[in-house]
Amino acid sequence: MDIQNKRLSDEAFYKQREEVLAQWHTGKDVDLEEAVAYHKSMPENRKFSKKLIEAKNNKRTLVQPRAGVPVIEEHIKLMQYLEEHGGADLLPSTIDSYTRQNRYEEAENGISESIRLGRAMLNGFPAVNHGVANCRKVIESVNVPMQVRHGTPDARLLTEITLAGGYTSYEGGGISYNLPYCKNIPMERTIRDWQYTDRLVGVYEEMGVSINREPFGPLTGTLVPPCISHSVAIIEALLAAEQGVKNITVGYGQCGNLIQDVAAIRTLEELTDEYLKKYGYNDVVVTTVLHQWMGGFPADEAMAFGVISFGSVIAGLSKATKVIVKTPHEAVGIPTMEANAEGLRCTKQVVNMLYDQTLTDKSLDAEQEIIRRETRAIVDKCFELGNGDIALGACRGVQAGVIDVPFAPCRANAGLMLPCRDNNGAVRILEPGNLPFSKDILDFHKEKIEERAAYEKRKASFQMVVDDVYSIGKGRLVGRPKY
């Protein structure tokens, strides 16, 4: 399959659109001009892009939960509770797993069973099945902007229905919703499908409606080196901008070391702006999102609040535009709406306390510089591999292991790079695989890991990786053998 970073022609887009809207019967209710008129009639407080720009300008960190249930009435009840009792600045509809795999008949059965049994039988909100009118019921039930969060390799129909339904932000991308989520889907296919999604957002933009787009930042969790997630975010931002997207939120998943995490958020916005402007996309607004801890949580709720609070500190000190909040029930399953609201209130308290504070430190400057150098090495190599085309370069970069996401299930992913923590808990690279780093960068990582090995009186090995994966659940960040 040929792939290139080139804006879809109107002919190609609208021809494909006919096929997309025919995938499920609710597609027939999508009317682009009517949807644009609906968006233009919405009050300003429901527009995601506007609220993000205001927060960025005021250096405020907005709080947003994860949440979604299958039945419309219950989903509305959940959204209203999180707005009223959690103080959510932004709200999501987290999409169910059947919809993520385009299995709409099973999703329909899940809705029916949820109604019959009086409890959720899907792990999210099946927006495609509910259709445009029901999505608008959700949007109109709250007073804050709403985002679609999912994990869908082919999200084209979901995009059509939810944007027509009034959602003003849309998460995901052709790399970030492939490597961490899929096993056998080719990179070329997901990038092609997400070009459609981005082009649809671009069409809305051209018709006077700004839709925020957000690449999925954390990828596979808490041991992803910042340069890997940064590279994916930057590439997906470039791909989106080519299709006409003007408002992009790039994300990063908390890794746990205060200095590294603050450095990561700050360099993420800087580097994304740098590459967008370098390649001629001068009118794109870039904001950031910090995802609170995406790994194992302690089962004890008090300890869980400690993890949530620490993620809130990083969001506040880094001045992330928004933070995606976890709950004290992460270790045991889907949270109650009360627990979800508690996580929001905890986070909001911390970020508000840090509003007037900043962090400056020589080690922060050094960490920012190493992240810049590593990220540029990866992104520039992808451009080189693609002969100047970043869509092609991303596919070839994954194939070559230049983009190598640790622990990703996708067979296209090289899986050669291994991360672990250094003696201060920052994520370093134990095995570089085919990452395109200079000798001094590789030596830096080796020295950092050897410092830890000497402290723990053991050899640097894969066992460190295993220990680090389970450490937070045991109350520590670094997986020390004595714990």
Buried (B, 14 or more C-beta within 10 A) or exposed (E): EEBEBEBBEEEEBEEBBEEBBEBBEBBEBBEBEEBBEBBEEBEEEBBBBBBBBEBBEEEBBBBBBBBBBBBBEBBBBBBBBBBEBBBBBBBBBBBBBBBBBBBBEBBBBBBEBBBEEEEBBBBBBBBBBBBBEBBBBBBEBBEBBBBBBBBBBBBBBBBBBBBBBBBBBBBBBBBBBBBBBBEEBBBBBBBBBBBBBBBBBBBBBEBEBBBBBBBBBBBBBBBBBBBBBBBBBBBBBBBBBBBBBBBBBBBBBBBBBBBBBBBBBBBBBBBBBBBBEEBEBEEBBBBBBBBBBBBBBBEEBEBBBBBBBBBBBBBBBBBBBBBBBBBBBBBEEBBBBEBBBBBBBBBBBBBBEBEEEEBEEEEBEEBBEBBBBBBBBBBBBBBBBBEEBBBBBBBBBBBBBBBBBBBBBBEBBBBEBBBBBBBBBBBBBBBBBBBBBEEEBEEBBBEBBBBBBEEBEBEBBEEBBEBBBEBBBEEBBBBBEEE
